């Protein structure tokens, strides 16, 4: 089926694969993600002055361990600083790699590397980021990062990058659950019931355990503790398809010609 995505955006071997043939372990050499620009089209007749790029990627290292890598890069356009220079000029490029215990989300290893920086003294601060070890990367992380590394206690670019990493760690709760279910030979009884039962049992399977969503409480208007979503989850009410199947997934299911009402989380049909 042609989903309208070009080969640069989605590898052909994954694009053609049916759900039961998607590999459990993705090869590091495979480009798994869309690479089209995420910004709107360039505005006409405006001079570009600067580009800042953040990238954060998480990996499953073990059943109880994540590895999260992150980088920030600042570039100036060709010719801005040096008129004869035909290439963009990288003025900042900082990288962070942490190991995070799962599901506690405690940082157990941290490494910071500066690939490009303006001052010789910049790299002196990298070892200070060893103080990340022992911190929870979940709730309260942003405040602790500012306390330990804000202002003259750290590198402003590295500290900003750390704050972009925390939401990725929380997102991995859902990803690890899906990965574990895909790998497991045996499904838990409620997921098995959801796969074989009717609409009610599918709704039951769609209700994740509280530990899966509690970290989202009060992080945005959808997850307000007195809001519709949390009330339904706390009450154990069956969730409707529009609520239980994310918008992005409904779109993809539609592209693949699959029925959202028949989809069961964490289950490979």
N, C-alpha and C positions, 0 to 999 in steps of 0.2 A: 504494500500500500504506500502510495506517495503521500507523505504528510506535509509536503511543501517546504521541508528543511533541506538546505544544501549540504553537500558532503563535507564542506569545511566546518559546519556547525555540529554535525553529529556523525561519528564514525559509521561507515556503511555496514560494518559487521554487526554493530549494535542496533542500527536503525532497522535492519532486516530481521533481526532476531525476534522470535516470539517471546512472551513473558517467561515461558518455562525453559528457554535456552539462553537467557542472559547469564553470563558467567558469574559465579559466586565471587571470585577474586579477579578484579580488573588488573590487567597488566599496566605497569608504570609507564610503558611506552605508548599507551593508547590515549589519544586526546579525547577525554570524556565529556567535555563541556562546550557550550556554545562560545564562539570566539568573535561574534559580531559586536560592533560598538554598543555600549550601554548608554551613551549620551545621545541626546538629539543630534540631528544633522548640524554640521558647522554653520554658523550664521554667516551670511554673505557680507563681504567688505569690512569684516572686523579683524583686527590684528590679534593673533594668538600670543599671549604673554607667558603662560605657565601651564604645566600639566602635572597634577598629582594623582597617583594611582595607588590604591590599596588592593592587596590580594591576601585572602585568608583561606587556607585549605586544611581540612581535617582528615585524618586517617585512622582506621581501626588498626591498632597495634597488637591487641589481644582482647579477650573477652572483657577484661577489666582495665583496659588502658587505651587512651587516645593519644595520638600525636597531632599537634596543631602547628602549622607553619604559617607565618605571616610576613609580609613585606610592604614597605612604603617606598615609593620612588617619586622624586621631584625632578622634572626636566624643564629646561628652557629650550625654546625652538631654535633651529639652526640660524646662525648669523646674529642672534640677539646680543650675545656677549662678545663674540669674535666674528667680525664681518665675513672673514674668509672661511669660516668653519661650516662645512656642508651638513653636519650631523647635529642632532639634538644633544644638549649638554646635560648630563645627570649631575645634579648638585647635592641631592640626598638619596641614599639607598640604604635602608636599614632592614635587617631581617631578624625575626624572632622564631625560635623553635622551642616548644614546651611539650612535655609529656604530662598527661592529665589522667589521674585515677578515675575510673568509672565504676559506679555511678556517683561517687562523692564529689567529683569535679575538683579535687585538690591537685594543685600543681606539684609534681614530684621531680621535675627536671626542667631547667630553663637555660637557654643559651641565646645570646644576642651578638650579632655580627654587623659591623658597619662596612658596607662595600664602597660607599662614596660619601664624603663628608667635607665640610668647608675648612675645618681647623684641625691642626695636628693634635690638639688636646681633646678633640671630640671623643676619641675611643677610650679615654681613661675611665669613662663612666660605665662601660659595658659590663664590667664585673659586678657592679652594684645591683644589676638586675637579677643576680642570684638570689636576692631577697624575695623573689617571686615564689620560690619553693616553700611549700607549706600553706600558701594562700588558696582559698576557694576561688575558682574563676566564675562562680555563679553570683548570686545576689550579694551586694556589698563590695564587689570587686572594683568597680569604678572609683568608689570613695577611697578604698585602700590604695589603689594605684596613685591617685592624686596625693595622698598622704606620704607615700614612700618615694615617689619619683617626680612629683610635680615641681615646676619652677627650677630652682638651682639644684635640686636633688636628683635631676635626671636629664635626659634628652627629650625635648618637647616632641620631636617627631616619633621617637620610639614609644613614648608614653601615650601619644594619640593612637598609635598602632595597637597597643595593648588593649585600649578601650574598644577597638573594633573586633578584637578576638573573642571577647566574652560571649556575645550573642551566638557565635558559631559553636562554642562549646555546648551551650544550652540546646541549640538545634540538633546536636548529635544525640540527644536523648531519643528523639524519634528515629534518627538514622540508625543508631545501634539496635533499636528494637526491630526495625525492618531487616537489618542485616542478620541479626541473630535468628529471626524466624526463617529467613531464606536459607540459612545454613543448617538449621536444626533438622534432624531426621524425624523427630516427633514434635507435633504441635501440642500446645496446652489444650486442655479439654474444652475451654470456652471458644477458642479459635477453631477447633475441629468442629464443634457444634455449629459455629457460624458458617463454616464451609458447606455443611450438609443440610442445615436447617432452612427454615423459611425466612421471611422478612424480619420477624421478631428476633430470631437468633443472630441474624446478620447485624441488626442494630446493637445487640448485646456485645458482639465482637468489636463493634466500632467504639465502645466506650473504653478508652485507655485508663489504666490505673492512675490514681491520684498523683503518684510520684512522677508520672509522665508529663503532667501539665501544671503542677503546683508552682513551678518556678516562673510560669508565665503570669501569675497573679499580679494584677495592678501594673503590668508593664506597658499596657496600652488600653484604649477604650474597650476593645473587644474582650479583654481579659479582666475587666473590672470585677472585683469580688462580689459586687451586688448586681452584676450584669446578667443578661439572659444566658450566655454560654456557661458561666460558672454555676449559676443556679441549676441548670439542667444536669450538669455533670455531678454536682454535689447530691442532687436528688436521685441520681441513677436513672433518669428518664431516658427512654430510647431517643436517639438523635436522628433527626430527619436527614435525608441524603444531602441536601444543600449544605447543612451544617457539618456533617460528619466527613464529607468528601471535600477537600480543599478546592478552591476555585481553580488553581493551577492544574490540579489533577483531573478535575472534571473536563477541562479543555483538552488535556492530553488523551483521556479516555475517549472523548468524542473524536479526536483525530485518528485514533486507532480503531474506531468503530466498536467500542466496548460500552456496555451499559454501566453507568455509575451506580445504579441501584444494586447491582450484583457484586460490586467490589467489596472485599473484606480486607481491612488493614492487616499487614504482616503475613498475609497468606498468598502464596504463589499458586494460582489455580492451574 
